[in-house]
């Protein structure tokens, strides 16, 4: 889909009016179909995982990887469509560490890797009232950078796009700024 098509889909009402589990299940089915239609891609994932999980566990791990990624995409589409506040968070660990850092009133810099649902870190912090600024490079494709900015803004997250730097290796670093009165 293009950024325009994604932007004009009402994920908030169209998708979240249905059960989230149904959409995640659809994502898992889509992942299984992808694996069946693109066995070479599945084999690449298996080969990459084999040194870590062992040759016997690699096929199941690769399929689980594709399935988890499909669920992550469903969650991302929901969050960027404005339904992020309605996506349940099953576990929140470590917020007390962020609270202690914020209590120092010097700001907090969080650098997030592209593993799992990294966009949810910002959403979860924003839900807890932490002011968030996401520092990012421009997204590939026309309109996607603006789409991401608008999606984050709906949750109160400011986005700063570095369109010049090639030194920004982690394209999504969240910066929590303390209010100037702090």
Secondary structure, 3 states (H helix, E strand, C coil): CCHHHHHCCCHHHHHCCCCHHHHHHHHHHHHHHHHHHCHHHHHHHHHHHHHHHCHHHHHHHHHHHHHHHHHHHHHHHHHHHHHHHHCCCCCCCCHHHHHHHHHCCCCEEEECCCCCCCHHHHHHHHHCCCCEEEEEECCCCCCHHHHHHHHHHHCCEEEEEECCCCCCCCCEEEEECCCCCC
